[in-house]
Amino acid sequence: MERQLHRTPRAGGRRDDFDQKTAVNVAKRSAFQCAVCSAVTVGAGTASPNAVINIGVAAHIAAASPGGPRYNPLMTPKQRSHISNAIWLCQNHAKWVDDDVVEWPTAKLHEIKHNHERSMRLKIGIPARPSSSRPRPKRGGKPTVREYAFVDVRSLIPAYKAMLAPMLHDQKLGEESELGILMIDAPVVGSRNAGVLLPWTVFVKPIWLRWVVQGHGAGFGLQSEVPPDQIYGQIPVWPDEFFEFLGAIVESGKKFEWQRSPKGYLALQQSQSHA
């Protein structure tokens, strides 16, 4: 994929680049997030009060000039420089998509762009939960929501996706499926110490979570328990502690496996034979 940075035209040919307005609009439509991985690409710099750091690019889906990735000779210059041929990417994915046209064909990139922009549109007006220090889990307390998020399956890192594979298969969730993610403190499923609250990640239906978030923003209280029919699965760790969790499993020699909970969904739990 050709990235619109400061590139000189190829000898003997012209480049059908995006104008500044098009580049800005495709970035805004993407909420300044990479359409592939949702990485934030724009932020405040420290060089001056007005400094801005941008690691995003308005990239061509079909190349801007002959010889480029996915170049389509049937397109007119106006079509190549139109916003419909633009996708907002972080530098990493712009390079990857440039280098592997088999993995990133034109149809796939159009679909990714469409789904990402749709996802961003649905999030307009929904406040993000700021990261905060978590209080020490208490004994005997009720489940408490700490943070929430929405994420597409395709944007998960490979190691995390591999761990979730049984849950994704069980719920028939493909690459383009969206997950609602709730990070809560709740009793360990099946534990003999059920009164102890520990971090859990609960994967839920995004439509339900979006409804809850909108209601909370309007002043309604959060539900104390997630309805079982809205849950895809559950794992005993927060996403940002995933690698620490894997390390602890290796060091302790304990075995975890996906088990069907009494409420019907899969939960990653310590194997009873190794408890």
LINMO-V553576 format. One record per residue. N is the residue number from 1. RES is the residue in one small letter. PSI is psi in whole degrees, 0 to 359 (999 if undefined). OMEGA is omega in whole degrees, 0 to 359 (999 if undefined). BURIAL is 1 if it has 24 or more other ideal C-beta (glycine too) atoms within 12 Angstrom, else 0. Layout:
n->N res->RES psi->PSI omega->OMEGA burial->BURIAL
n->N res->RES psi->PSI omega->OMEGA burial->BURIAL
This chain:
n->1 res->m psi->134 omega->183 burial->1
n->2 res->e psi->127 omega->183 burial->1
n->3 res->r psi->133 omega->181 burial->1
n->4 res->q psi->91 omega->175 burial->1
n->5 res->l psi->238 omega->176 burial->0
n->6 res->h psi->78 omega->184 burial->0
n->7 res->r psi->133 omega->179 burial->0
n->8 res->t psi->148 omega->181 burial->0
n->9 res->p psi->150 omega->176 burial->0
n->10 res->r psi->149 omega->180 burial->0
n->11 res->a psi->132 omega->177 burial->0
n->12 res->g psi->7 omega->181 burial->0
n->13 res->g psi->165 omega->179 burial->0
n->14 res->r psi->158 omega->177 burial->0
n->15 res->r psi->132 omega->178 burial->1
n->16 res->d psi->77 omega->184 burial->1
n->17 res->d psi->162 omega->175 burial->1
n->18 res->f psi->146 omega->172 burial->1
n->19 res->d psi->172 omega->186 burial->0
n->20 res->q psi->320 omega->181 burial->0
n->21 res->k psi->318 omega->179 burial->0
n->22 res->t psi->316 omega->180 burial->1
n->23 res->a psi->318 omega->180 burial->1
n->24 res->v psi->319 omega->182 burial->0
n->25 res->n psi->321 omega->179 burial->0
n->26 res->v psi->328 omega->176 burial->1
n->27 res->a psi->316 omega->180 burial->1
n->28 res->k psi->319 omega->180 burial->0
n->29 res->r psi->335 omega->178 burial->1
n->30 res->s psi->5 omega->182 burial->1
n->31 res->a psi->30 omega->181 burial->1
n->32 res->f psi->29 omega->176 burial->1
n->33 res->q psi->146 omega->177 burial->1
n->34 res->c psi->131 omega->181 burial->1
n->35 res->a psi->339 omega->182 burial->1
n->36 res->v psi->308 omega->187 burial->1
n->37 res->c psi->357 omega->180 burial->1
n->38 res->s psi->18 omega->176 burial->1
n->39 res->a psi->137 omega->175 burial->1
n->40 res->v psi->131 omega->187 burial->0
n->41 res->t psi->351 omega->183 burial->1
n->42 res->v psi->138 omega->179 burial->0
n->43 res->g psi->179 omega->183 burial->0
n->44 res->a psi->136 omega->173 burial->0
n->45 res->g psi->172 omega->182 burial->0
n->46 res->t psi->357 omega->184 burial->0
n->47 res->a psi->330 omega->180 burial->0
n->48 res->s psi->168 omega->179 burial->0
n->49 res->p psi->337 omega->181 burial->0
n->50 res->n psi->2 omega->186 burial->0
n->51 res->a psi->137 omega->178 burial->0
n->52 res->v psi->133 omega->176 burial->0
n->53 res->i psi->130 omega->179 burial->0
n->54 res->n psi->118 omega->176 burial->0
n->55 res->i psi->18 omega->179 burial->1
n->56 res->g psi->158 omega->179 burial->1
n->57 res->v psi->144 omega->170 burial->1
n->58 res->a psi->105 omega->188 burial->1
n->59 res->a psi->148 omega->176 burial->1
n->60 res->h psi->131 omega->173 burial->1
n->61 res->i psi->308 omega->169 burial->1
n->62 res->a psi->131 omega->190 burial->1
n->63 res->a psi->152 omega->181 burial->1
n->64 res->a psi->345 omega->182 burial->1
n->65 res->s psi->159 omega->182 burial->1
n->66 res->p psi->141 omega->179 burial->0
n->67 res->g psi->349 omega->180 burial->0
n->68 res->g psi->167 omega->181 burial->1
n->69 res->p psi->129 omega->177 burial->1
n->70 res->r psi->27 omega->179 burial->1
n->71 res->y psi->133 omega->180 burial->1
n->72 res->n psi->106 omega->183 burial->0
n->73 res->p psi->345 omega->181 burial->0
n->74 res->l psi->347 omega->179 burial->0
n->75 res->m psi->147 omega->175 burial->1
n->76 res->t psi->161 omega->176 burial->0
n->77 res->p psi->323 omega->180 burial->0
n->78 res->k psi->321 omega->179 burial->0
n->79 res->q psi->322 omega->180 burial->0
n->80 res->r psi->328 omega->183 burial->1
n->81 res->s psi->6 omega->180 burial->1
n->82 res->h psi->154 omega->182 burial->1
n->83 res->i psi->336 omega->178 burial->1
n->84 res->s psi->343 omega->178 burial->1
n->85 res->n psi->10 omega->183 burial->1
n->86 res->a psi->145 omega->175 burial->1
n->87 res->i psi->139 omega->182 burial->1
n->88 res->w psi->123 omega->184 burial->1
n->89 res->l psi->154 omega->169 burial->1
n->90 res->c psi->165 omega->182 burial->1
n->91 res->q psi->323 omega->181 burial->1
n->92 res->n psi->312 omega->182 burial->0
n->93 res->h psi->330 omega->175 burial->1
n->94 res->a psi->320 omega->178 burial->1
n->95 res->k psi->316 omega->182 burial->0
n->96 res->w psi->315 omega->182 burial->0
n->97 res->v psi->329 omega->174 burial->1
n->98 res->d psi->320 omega->191 burial->1
n->99 res->d psi->347 omega->185 burial->0
n->100 res->d psi->83 omega->182 burial->0
n->101 res->v psi->342 omega->177 burial->0
n->102 res->v psi->317 omega->178 burial->0
n->103 res->e psi->331 omega->186 burial->0
n->104 res->w psi->72 omega->177 burial->1
n->105 res->p psi->168 omega->183 burial->0
n->106 res->t psi->312 omega->183 burial->1
n->107 res->a psi->321 omega->180 burial->0
n->108 res->k psi->319 omega->181 burial->1
n->109 res->l psi->322 omega->176 burial->1
n->110 res->h psi->320 omega->179 burial->0
n->111 res->e psi->317 omega->178 burial->0
n->112 res->i psi->315 omega->179 burial->1
n->113 res->k psi->313 omega->181 burial->1
n->114 res->h psi->313 omega->183 burial->0
n->115 res->n psi->321 omega->180 burial->1
n->116 res->h psi->313 omega->181 burial->1
n->117 res->e psi->324 omega->177 burial->1
n->118 res->r psi->317 omega->179 burial->0
n->119 res->s psi->317 omega->179 burial->1
n->120 res->m psi->323 omega->180 burial->1
n->121 res->r psi->321 omega->180 burial->0
n->122 res->l psi->341 omega->182 burial->0
n->123 res->k psi->354 omega->181 burial->1
n->124 res->i psi->128 omega->178 burial->0
n->125 res->g psi->353 omega->178 burial->0
n->126 res->i psi->116 omega->183 burial->1
n->127 res->p psi->141 omega->177 burial->0
n->128 res->a psi->144 omega->177 burial->0
n->129 res->r psi->119 omega->178 burial->0
n->130 res->p psi->147 omega->175 burial->0
n->131 res->s psi->141 omega->180 burial->0
n->132 res->s psi->161 omega->178 burial->0
n->133 res->s psi->138 omega->182 burial->0
n->134 res->r psi->137 omega->177 burial->0
n->135 res->p psi->156 omega->179 burial->0
n->136 res->r psi->130 omega->179 burial->0
n->137 res->p psi->141 omega->181 burial->1
n->138 res->k psi->156 omega->177 burial->0
n->139 res->r psi->139 omega->173 burial->0
n->140 res->g psi->3 omega->181 burial->0
n->141 res->g psi->170 omega->178 burial->0
n->142 res->k psi->157 omega->176 burial->0
n->143 res->p psi->136 omega->183 burial->1
n->144 res->t psi->126 omega->178 burial->1
n->145 res->v psi->130 omega->179 burial->1
n->146 res->r psi->314 omega->179 burial->1
n->147 res->e psi->164 omega->175 burial->1
n->148 res->y psi->164 omega->180 burial->1
n->149 res->a psi->166 omega->173 burial->1
n->150 res->f psi->136 omega->183 burial->1
n->151 res->v psi->144 omega->174 burial->1
n->152 res->d psi->144 omega->180 burial->1
n->153 res->v psi->320 omega->183 burial->1
n->154 res->r psi->339 omega->182 burial->1
n->155 res->s psi->355 omega->179 burial->1
n->156 res->l psi->145 omega->176 burial->1
n->157 res->i psi->148 omega->186 burial->0
n->158 res->p psi->318 omega->182 burial->0
n->159 res->a psi->320 omega->180 burial->0
n->160 res->y psi->318 omega->179 burial->1
n->161 res->k psi->321 omega->180 burial->1
n->162 res->a psi->320 omega->179 burial->0
n->163 res->m psi->326 omega->182 burial->1
n->164 res->l psi->357 omega->186 burial->1
n->165 res->a psi->315 omega->179 burial->0
n->166 res->p psi->320 omega->179 burial->1
n->167 res->m psi->317 omega->180 burial->1
n->168 res->l psi->318 omega->179 burial->1
n->169 res->h psi->318 omega->181 burial->0
n->170 res->d psi->323 omega->183 burial->0
n->171 res->q psi->2 omega->180 burial->1
n->172 res->k psi->48 omega->180 burial->0
n->173 res->l psi->118 omega->181 burial->1
n->174 res->g psi->186 omega->183 burial->0
n->175 res->e psi->326 omega->184 burial->0
n->176 res->e psi->2 omega->179 burial->0
n->177 res->s psi->150 omega->178 burial->1
n->178 res->e psi->141 omega->178 burial->1
n->179 res->l psi->138 omega->166 burial->1
n->180 res->g psi->135 omega->183 burial->1
n->181 res->i psi->125 omega->176 burial->1
n->182 res->l psi->127 omega->176 burial->1
n->183 res->m psi->114 omega->188 burial->1
n->184 res->i psi->163 omega->167 burial->1
n->185 res->d psi->119 omega->185 burial->1
n->186 res->a psi->164 omega->178 burial->1
n->187 res->p psi->146 omega->177 burial->1
n->188 res->v psi->130 omega->181 burial->1
n->189 res->v psi->127 omega->176 burial->1
n->190 res->g psi->10 omega->184 burial->0
n->191 res->s psi->149 omega->174 burial->0
n->192 res->r psi->344 omega->178 burial->0
n->193 res->n psi->56 omega->186 burial->0
n->194 res->a psi->343 omega->180 burial->0
n->195 res->g psi->352 omega->181 burial->0
n->196 res->v psi->126 omega->178 burial->0
n->197 res->l psi->130 omega->178 burial->1
n->198 res->l psi->161 omega->179 burial->1
n->199 res->p psi->135 omega->174 burial->1
n->200 res->w psi->148 omega->170 burial->1
n->201 res->t psi->125 omega->179 burial->1
n->202 res->v psi->123 omega->178 burial->1
n->203 res->f psi->124 omega->187 burial->1
n->204 res->v psi->169 omega->176 burial->1
n->205 res->k psi->126 omega->185 burial->1
n->206 res->p psi->327 omega->180 burial->1
n->207 res->i psi->317 omega->179 burial->0
n->208 res->w psi->314 omega->182 burial->1
n->209 res->l psi->320 omega->179 burial->1
n->210 res->r psi->322 omega->178 burial->1
n->211 res->w psi->317 omega->179 burial->0
n->212 res->v psi->316 omega->182 burial->1
n->213 res->v psi->317 omega->179 burial->1
n->214 res->q psi->321 omega->178 burial->0
n->215 res->g psi->320 omega->179 burial->0
n->216 res->h psi->321 omega->178 burial->0
n->217 res->g psi->335 omega->179 burial->0
n->218 res->a psi->1 omega->175 burial->0
n->219 res->g psi->0 omega->179 burial->0
n->220 res->f psi->149 omega->181 burial->0
n->221 res->g psi->158 omega->177 burial->0
n->222 res->l psi->146 omega->177 burial->1
n->223 res->q psi->142 omega->182 burial->0
n->224 res->s psi->342 omega->181 burial->0
n->225 res->e psi->140 omega->179 burial->0
n->226 res->v psi->129 omega->178 burial->1
n->227 res->p psi->131 omega->183 burial->0
n->228 res->p psi->328 omega->182 burial->0
n->229 res->d psi->356 omega->177 burial->0
n->230 res->q psi->359 omega->184 burial->1
n->231 res->i psi->131 omega->173 burial->1
n->232 res->y psi->318 omega->183 burial->1
n->233 res->g psi->178 omega->187 burial->1
n->234 res->q psi->139 omega->176 burial->1
n->235 res->i psi->148 omega->187 burial->1
n->236 res->p psi->59 omega->179 burial->1
n->237 res->v psi->153 omega->173 burial->1
n->238 res->w psi->152 omega->182 burial->1
n->239 res->p psi->321 omega->182 burial->1
n->240 res->d psi->356 omega->177 burial->0
n->241 res->e psi->14 omega->186 burial->0
n->242 res->f psi->310 omega->183 burial->1
n->243 res->f psi->327 omega->174 burial->0
n->244 res->e psi->323 omega->178 burial->0
n->245 res->f psi->313 omega->178 burial->1
n->246 res->l psi->319 omega->179 burial->0
n->247 res->g psi->320 omega->180 burial->0
n->248 res->a psi->324 omega->178 burial->0
n->249 res->i psi->315 omega->181 burial->0
n->250 res->v psi->314 omega->183 burial->0
n->251 res->e psi->323 omega->184 burial->0
n->252 res->s psi->339 omega->182 burial->0
n->253 res->g psi->8 omega->179 burial->0
n->254 res->k psi->153 omega->182 burial->0
n->255 res->k psi->130 omega->176 burial->0
n->256 res->f psi->146 omega->179 burial->1
n->257 res->e psi->156 omega->177 burial->0
n->258 res->w psi->127 omega->180 burial->1
n->259 res->q psi->145 omega->178 burial->1
n->260 res->r psi->122 omega->180 burial->0
n->261 res->s psi->162 omega->178 burial->1
n->262 res->p psi->338 omega->182 burial->0
n->263 res->k psi->359 omega->171 burial->0
n->264 res->g psi->340 omega->181 burial->0
n->265 res->y psi->166 omega->180 burial->1
n->266 res->l psi->142 omega->176 burial->1
n->267 res->a psi->137 omega->177 burial->1
n->268 res->l psi->114 omega->186 burial->1
n->269 res->q psi->157 omega->175 burial->1
n->270 res->q psi->132 omega->179 burial->1
n->271 res->s psi->133 omega->183 burial->0
n->272 res->q psi->331 omega->180 burial->0
n->273 res->s psi->347 omega->180 burial->0
n->274 res->h psi->9 omega->184 burial->0
n->275 res->a psi->999 omega->999 burial->0
